[in-house]
Amino acid sequence: METIFTILLIIHIIAGSIGLLTGTINIIKKKGDKAHKSVGKFFFYSMLINGFAGFIMSLIHRNDFLLIVAVFSIYMVATGQRFLSLKQLNKEQKPKAIDWILTYTMLVFAFLFIIYGSYLLINKVNFGIVLLVFGVVSCLMAIKDIKVYKGNIKEKNYWLSLHIQRMVGSYIAALTAFIVVNNHFLPGIVGWLLPTVIFTPLIVKWTKQYRVQI
């Protein structure tokens, strides 16, 4: 089992490094051109591999931090990619089974994060704040998925807004993991939430910039 864990750890680190590099490139570069799409493919597959490796590792040796980041990363990058194939939901296109599975699985984990986070806070464990933040954010996104799947759409290019939000969200998860693991200066809670605080305004900016109202 330890050999499997070590192999997964190596895969997790390599994939995470590629994800951070390609994610940074696409955040800096012009959006939507050929280079963006090519780099984006590397980001998608590296983050997916990183997430699944991290999830299995968190089960082999219980690690709540790794579990949260892994689940969040898989959901964000998978739905972010899927929305590129769901551009006609406002014209009777139907989501596939994988879309519902991703959304409801995240919703279950979101509720678990919120419940466990509340329990930790009651017992004066500050890590509960992190669980609550990730739980509430994940819950809101899953609810948004369900509304969009049912045709409750107010933007022509809703899929682009959701793609941007989810991919940047996945990048936030990767950067958060990197900071938490290598943080020797900041208070723990600051390291956990700093990437979210920094990049959320960018998500809002890009969403407004590319939004096309119906």
VENQUI-V798099 format. One record per pair of residues at least 6 apart in sequence whose C-alpha atoms are under 8 Angstrom apart, sorted by sequence separation. I is the first residue (numbers start at 1). J is the second residue. D is the distance in Angstrom with one decimal. If there is no record, write none. Layout:
BEGIN
((I/J/D) (I/J/D))
END
This chain:
BEGIN
((30/36/7.1) (58/64/7.0) (89/95/7.6) (120/126/7.2) (121/127/7.6) (147/153/7.6) (29/36/7.2) (86/93/7.4) (120/127/7.1) (121/128/5.1) (58/66/5.7) (59/67/7.9) (120/128/4.9) (121/129/7.0) (180/188/7.2) (183/191/6.9) (57/66/7.9) (58/67/5.4) (86/95/7.1) (119/128/7.4) (26/36/5.9) (117/127/7.3) (118/128/6.2) (55/66/6.9) (117/128/3.9) (180/191/5.6) (54/66/6.1) (55/67/5.5) (116/128/7.2) (117/129/6.4) (179/191/6.1) (180/192/6.2) (26/39/6.9) (54/67/6.9) (117/130/7.4) (179/192/7.5) (25/39/7.8) (26/40/7.0) (117/131/4.8) (118/132/7.0) (55/70/5.3) (116/131/7.3) (117/132/5.2) (176/191/7.0) (177/192/7.8) (54/70/5.5) (55/71/6.8) (176/192/5.8) (22/39/6.0) (23/40/7.5) (82/99/7.4) (114/131/6.2) (176/193/7.4) (22/40/7.0) (51/69/7.5) (52/70/6.7) (113/131/5.2) (114/132/4.9) (176/194/7.6) (51/70/4.4) (113/132/6.3) (176/195/6.0) (22/42/6.8) (23/43/6.0) (50/70/7.5) (51/71/6.8) (79/99/7.2) (175/195/6.7) (22/43/5.5) (113/134/7.3) (114/135/5.1) (51/73/5.8) (52/74/7.2) (113/135/5.0) (114/136/6.9) (19/42/7.4) (20/43/7.9) (51/74/5.4) (79/102/7.3) (112/135/7.6) (172/195/5.7) (18/42/7.6) (19/43/4.9) (78/102/7.8) (110/134/7.4) (111/135/6.4) (172/196/6.2) (18/43/7.0) (19/44/7.6) (48/73/7.4) (110/135/4.3) (47/73/6.9) (48/74/5.7) (109/135/7.5) (110/136/6.7) (19/46/5.4) (47/74/7.3) (75/102/6.3) (172/199/7.2) (18/46/6.3) (19/47/5.5) (75/103/7.7) (110/138/5.6) (111/139/7.2) (48/77/6.9) (110/139/5.4) (16/46/6.6) (47/77/7.0) (48/78/7.4) (15/46/4.7) (16/47/6.4) (75/106/6.7) (107/138/7.0) (168/199/7.8) (15/47/6.4) (106/138/6.8) (107/139/5.5) (44/77/6.2) (106/139/7.4) (15/49/6.4) (16/50/5.5) (44/78/7.7) (72/106/7.8) (15/50/5.2) (71/106/7.6) (107/142/5.8) (168/203/7.0) (106/142/6.7) (107/143/7.9) (12/49/7.2) (13/50/7.4) (44/81/7.5) (11/49/7.8) (12/50/4.7) (71/109/8.0) (104/142/7.1) (165/203/5.8) (11/50/7.1) (12/51/7.6) (103/142/5.3) (164/203/7.1) (12/53/5.6) (11/53/7.0) (12/54/6.3) (103/145/6.7) (164/206/7.6) (165/207/7.5) (103/146/7.5) (164/207/7.2) (9/53/7.3) (8/53/5.5) (9/54/7.6) (161/206/7.9) (8/54/7.6) (161/207/5.2) (9/57/7.4) (8/57/6.9) (161/210/7.1) (160/210/7.6) (161/211/6.7) (5/57/6.2) (158/211/7.4) (95/149/6.1) (157/211/6.6) (158/212/8.0) (5/60/7.2) (94/149/7.1) (156/211/7.9) (157/212/6.0) (155/211/6.8) (156/212/5.6) (157/213/8.0) (155/212/5.6) (156/213/5.9) (155/213/4.5) (156/214/5.4) (1/60/7.9) (89/148/7.3) (92/151/7.8) (130/189/7.2) (154/213/6.3) (155/214/5.1) (89/149/6.6) (129/189/8.0) (154/214/5.9) (89/150/7.9) (90/151/5.5) (72/134/8.0) (89/151/6.0) (90/152/7.9) (127/189/7.1) (130/192/7.0) (68/131/7.8) (90/153/6.6) (126/189/7.3) (130/193/7.4) (68/134/7.8) (72/138/7.5) (87/157/7.4) (87/158/7.8) (87/159/5.8) (86/159/6.7) (84/159/6.3) (83/159/5.3) (84/160/7.3) (83/160/7.6) (83/162/6.9) (84/163/6.9) (83/163/6.0) (80/162/6.5) (81/163/6.6) (80/163/4.3) (79/163/7.6) (80/164/7.2) (80/165/7.5) (80/166/4.8) (81/167/7.9) (79/166/6.9) (80/167/5.6) (77/166/6.1) (76/166/4.7) (77/167/5.5) (76/167/6.3) (77/169/8.0) (76/169/6.3) (77/170/5.6) (76/170/5.3) (73/169/7.8) (74/170/7.8) (73/170/4.9) (72/170/7.3) (73/171/8.0) (73/173/6.0) (72/173/7.1) (73/174/7.4) (69/173/5.8) (69/174/7.5) (69/177/6.9) (66/177/7.9) (47/170/7.7) (47/174/8.0) (27/168/7.9) (23/168/7.9) (23/171/6.1) (20/171/6.8) (19/171/7.5) (20/174/6.6) (19/174/7.4) (20/175/6.8) (16/174/6.7))
END
